[in-house]
Amino acid sequence: MEAQKKGYLNSEFRIFYLTNAEPRDFQSHYHDFHKLLFFESGSVSYYIEGETYQLQPYDLVLVPAGEVHRPVIHDDSPYRRLIVYLSPAFFDGYRTGGSDLFSCFSACIRRNSHVLRAKKGRESRLYPQIRELISTVPAQDSGSLLELYQRSLLVQILILLSFAAEGDNISYPAASVANPQVLRALSYINEHLREELSVNRIADACFLNRSYLMHLFRRETGYTIGTYITEKRLFAARTMIRSGCSVTEACMQSGFPGYSSFYRAYRKKFGEPPKESRLS
């Protein structure tokens, strides 16, 4: 099954505390919002854009919008985690006076890791705030005051994460498993997204047989190469439109060969014409 967009976000954030007590298969998927996961327990590795991280209790997994990911559960020990969905608008509201709550995500991007690992674990300054946020989840439909409290906890957590991300008490685990051939193909696609791309061109750039690359790519990512390219271009176009670009410019800048194919793909994916994605 191909990877697909999952989850929805009709507000600036949503919070979940989930437990899986038995092994299950998660399909590769992506979101058009950012994801923060606090891993509490289980035997789990986390796949993100061709790389795999072996999680330890109290790890924080940061997945920027548009990145393909899935957890892999290895046994029947309970998989417990806090998940926070964060819209781009959530971060926009706090970009004043040089502050940027997104800086913890930016730090992970700079260090080529999707995982923040507090060296002190439960003794870190983050842990009490995260536990308090978890305690609010069962009652999160109780009204606007609770939502305001959750927002204040999220802001505190992101501030602490931003400070920790540049300090000595956080490490950035490297991916423990990564297929270099798939990583090379992913890197080539994302670096040349605005250009004409074909399976043959990508295979030649990666010095791989076309059929072998197609099979390997789908096995590792959950996507066909063509679908992955289209999804990445659609996400890039949607981001540009929401940031103020014209629809025509977004179509051209995201690499679509023509407006009609862009319009059909966009409407099929997002359920609305491109122009209706502009934020008011």
JOURQUI-V502538 format. One line per field, one symbol per residue. ss: DSSP state (a for helix, b for strand, c for the rest). Layout:
ss=???
//
This chain:
ss=cccbbcccccccbbbbbbbbccccbcccbbcccbbbbbbbbccbbbbbccbbbbccccbbbbbcccccbbbbbcccccbbbbbbbbcaaaaaccccccccccaaaaaaaaccccbbbbccaaacaaaaaaaaaaaaaaaccccaaaaaaaaaaaaaaaaaaaaaaccccbbcccccbbcaaaaaaaaaaaacccccccaaaaaaaccccaaaaaaaaaaaacccaaaaaaaaaaaaaaaaaaccccaaaaaaacccccaaaaaaaaaaaacccaaaaccc
//
